[in-house]
Amino acid sequence: MKNIKKMLDEEVSSRNSSSEISYDKPDPLLIATQHKDETISLICALFAYGNAKLIVKFLDAFDFSLLEASDEVIKKSVSSYYYRFQNFKDVASILIALKRLKEVDSIENIFYEGYRREENILEGLWNFIEQLNAVYAYDSRGYKFLTGSVPKKINGAGTYKRYLMYLRWMVRDDSLDLGLWSKINKKDLLMPLDTHTFKVSQKLGLLKRKTYDMKAVLELTETLKKFDASDPIKYDFALYRLGQEKLI
């Protein structure tokens, strides 16, 4: 494991640069970085599934000023918006929901409300999802895919990759991540597990679990804490790129 840690530490160091994310090396974090806003960043994270170039293309054309518009203007303005599982009604709904949420409290404070009880990231996430669904009730396959739901139990729960990636952006502060939040400790972050990091982590012996789920997220996070207990998720981007670029 010492050799694996050394290799990953070198990868983290070499990739900790703003040049690692660009239109040539697309990542939704590119668009989030341009705005440096917690709500816009969340939209970037929630739509972060599928081909990276197509994600960035969609987000690059997104009119984020609609977060300040009326419900009627939002619905009219996004009539041509769609992305994979989401049609224009789904896009309008997430904008309206997040606009209304801003009137309640900041996203950071809503996460922190759940997190602070036991310094548990998942409790913060469940609180956020509940609050988001409470401010605007909309039900469709595309919308529910975006916002997610609170699982009845961790066993069998998905990875919540897009939310955990968003938390990495908000909490960590380096040449890649935005560090817009101050109330959540980076030591408590969980791995934003996607197919790339899942496969690479298995190949490197960091993850034994065969199932792609929340239990795998927790197992991998615990393994990475042995490398850096104060910042285990610093390895996320390096592991992701190693898989995406087919280096491992």
N, C-alpha and C positions, 0 to 999 in steps of 0.2 A: 504493500500500500504506500510505502514511502516514495517509490518511484512514480506511482500514479499521482500522488499529491504534488510532487515536484513538477511533473509535466503539466498538471492543471494550473498550478500557481504561475508557471511561465506563460501559459495560454491566457490566463486572466490578465496578467501584466501587459502582454503584447497587444491584447484586444481592448484594453482600457483607453480608447482614443475615440474622439468624435469622428475621425475618418473611417472608423469601422462601420458606421451607418451612413448611407448616402443613397442617392437614386440608383447608383450602380450596384450597391449592396443594400437593397431595400429592407426596411423593417418599419412597422407602424410607429416605433419610437421616434423615427425621423420626423413625422408630422407632430407628434406630441411635443418634441423638443422645440419646434418652431413656435409653439404657442405658450408652453410652460403654464398650463392651467389645469387644475385637477379635474374639472368636468370634461373639458375637451380631451384630456388624456384618457379618461375613462371610455369615452366614445371610441377613441383609437384602439384601446385594448379590447373592447367588446366586439369590434368588427375584425379583430386579428385572428382570423381563421382562413385557411385556404392558401392560395399562392401569394407569396409576399409582394410581388410586383403588382398584382391586382388589388391587394389590400391598400397599398400606398397610393395607387392610381385613384381608387374610390375615395380615400380620405383626403387626398390632395385637392379634389374637386368639391369637397364638402363645405357648405356654407355654415360655419360654426356661429356666425352672428345671429342665426335663427334662435339660439338659446335665449335671446333677449326679446324675441318677437311674440306676438299673440298666438294663441292656439290656431286661430283661423289662418293667419299668415303662414305659420309652419306647415299646416296641411296643404295649402295651395302651393307653397314654394318647393316642396319635396316630391311633387307628383311624378317627376322623372327619375327619382332615386330608387335604386334597388341594388342589393348585393346578395348573391347566392340564395340563402334561405329567407332573406328579408325583402319584402316589397315596400312600396312607399308608405303604406299605412303603418308598418312596423317601425320604419325610420322616423316618421312623424311622432309616433307614440313614445319612443325612447327620448326624443328631444323634449317633448312636453313633460314627461315624467321627471327628467333631470332638471328642467327649468323650474318645476314646482318644488323639487327637492331643495334647490338652492334657496328657496324662500323659507324653508324649514331650518336648515343648518348646513354647514359645510360637509362635504363627503368625509373629510378627515375626522370631524367631530362625531359623525354618525358611526364610523368604524370604531373610533376610540371608545364610544359608549359601551359597545359590546366587548371590546378587547380588554379594557382596563380591569375588569373584574378578576380575571385570572391570567392576564397577559396572553390571551389565546386569540390568535389571528382568525381562526375559524368562527369563534363567537362574534368577532367584529364583523366578519363577512355575513354571517346569518342575520345580524342586526341590520346591516345595510340592505340586504335583499328584501327583508320584511318592510323596511321603511320605504324603499323604492316602489314596491308593489302597493303600499298603502296610499301613496300620494296620487297614483294614477292606475286604476284597474283596467288593464287591457289584456285580452287573452287571444293569442294566436300562436301557431307553431313557431313562426319566425321570431316573434317577440319573446316568447318564453325561452327560445334558444339563446337569445342575447342576454336576458336578465338572469336566467337560472331560477332555482327554487331552493328552499331550505330542505335538506334531506332528513328523513325521519331517523336515520342512523348512519354512522360513518361507513359501516360495512356495506359495500356495494355503491357507495357514493362516487361520483365522477371526480376528475382531477381539479376542476374549477381553474384550469390553466390560465384563462384570460384574466380572471380576477387576481390570481396570485402574481401574475406578471405585472399587472397594474400596481399592485402593492410594492413590488420590487422597484418599479419606476419612482413611486412616490416617496418611499422610505429611504432607499439607498441614495448616496450622493457621491458620484464620481464623474469621470469623463463621459460615461454613458447614461447612467440613471439621473433622474431630475432632482431628487431630494427635496421635494416641495413640502413634505410633512415633517413634523418634529415630535409628535406625541407617541409614535409607535417605534419600538426598538427593533433594529434590523436583525438582532439575534433571534427574534421570534418569527421571522418570515418563513414561509414554506416554499418548497420547490415548485415553480410553475412547470409542471411536467407536460411535455408534448411528445409526439412520436419520436422526434430526433433525440431528445435528452433521455427518453425511456430506453431506446435501443443502445445508445452509446454507453449509458450507465450500466446496462446489463453486460455489455462487452468488456467494460473496464472492471467488472466485479464489484461495482458500487451498489448494485441493486440485484437482489435475488428474486424478488417477487415477479411472477410471470404475468400477473394481471395488471392492466393499465387502469388504476383507480386511486382513490384517496389513500388507501393503505400503502400503495407504492410511493406516493408523495411523501408520506410520513416516514417511511423506511429510508428513502434516499436522503431526506433532510437530516435525519439522525446520523447517517453515514458521513455526510458533509460537515456536520458539526464536529466530528473528530478531526477534520482538517482545519476548521476555523469556527470555534464555538461562538465567537462574537459576530460573525458575518458569513454564515454558511451558504447563503444564496448568491454570493459573489461569483460562484462557479457556474451559475445558470447560463449566462450568455456564451461563455467559452464552450460548455458542453453542447449547447444548441448549435453553434457554428461548426463544431467538429463533426456533428452529424449532418447538418445541412450541406456542408462542403465535401462530405463523404471522405473526410480525412481519417475517420475511424469507422 
